[in-house]
């Protein structure tokens, strides 16, 4: 599990989670663990599926019928702020295809 790996006493220069957070709803504890495990000048980069801001989901994420979570960009940005990350880049773009159609996602790089 992601948190048990990050909760060791090792400090990492980069933490990269591509196509991982789509299987995790609440990312609060993951962000906390990543911040505590990241070297001073380290980079935290990841992707997740994008939940449109207009959807009335208070938690900031939702589980789709596909059994994959999607997260609002505002949710990701608020967690970055809460855990003391600096947003280096954040982009909404297609991250994969499903049944031949683009799936909108978020690519983020924090330090």
Secondary structure, 3 states (H helix, E strand, C coil): CHHHHHCCCCCEEEEEECCCHHHCCCCHHHHHHHHHHEEEEEEEEEEEEEECCCCCCCCCEEECCCCCEEEEHHHHHHHHHHCCCCEEEEEEEEEEEECCEEEEEEEEEEC
